[in-house]
Amino acid sequence: MIWWVLLMVIITCLSYLFDVGFLAFMQEWRVPFLNASLLSVLLLLCLVGLLSRMMQMSKKGEKEALREKVKQLEKELSGLKGQ
């Protein structure tokens, strides 16, 4: 996940430098069917990747929390059966 954030920081910095005019050699590069700059499309794709990764990890976290709860309830149940 840290790699996605690092990639987004790099692309955002490059995009800023291109917008300011410091690096002007890629300003004419456009994605034909979107009529957007290449860096804007790359930034959008990174954001989509980061969002999908976060959603996957939140689902995995929910499953881990449920597993922990099941283990706790099984432990309580075995304690009640022993009495």
C-alpha positions, -999 to 999 in steps of 0.1 A, spaced: 0 0 0 29 23 7 41 19 -29 8 32 -42 10 63 -20 47 68 -31 38 65 -67 9 89 -63 33 115 -47 58 112 -75 31 115 -102 15 144 -84 48 162 -81 55 157 -118 20 169 -127 26 201 -107 59 207 -124 43 202 -158 14 225 -149 38 252 -137 59 249 -169 91 237 -154 90 205 -174 72 214 -206 82 185 -228 51 164 -220 24 190 -221 14 180 -256 10 143 -247 -27 137 -245 -48 106 -242 -69 107 -274 -103 95 -263 -103 113 -229 -87 146 -240 -67 146 -208 -30 148 -201 -10 115 -196 -2 124 -160 -38 130 -151 -47 96 -164 -19 80 -145 -29 98 -113 -65 86 -118 -54 50 -123 -32 52 -92 -62 64 -72 -84 37 -85 -57 11 -76 -53 26 -41 -91 26 -35 -95 -10 -46 -66 -21 -24 -81 -3 6 -114 -20 0 -98 -54 -2 -79 -48 30 -110 -36 48 -128 -68 38 -98 -89 50 -98 -69 83 -135 -76 88 -129 -114 83 -100 -113 108 -121 -96 133 -149 -121 129 -125 -150 132 -112 -136 165 -148 -132 177 -156 -168 168 -125 -180 187 -134 -160 217 -170 -173 217 -158 -209 212 -135 -204 242 -164 -191 263 -186 -220 252 -161 -246 261 -157 -229 295 -195 -231 300 -197 -267 290 -169 -276 315 -190 -263 344 
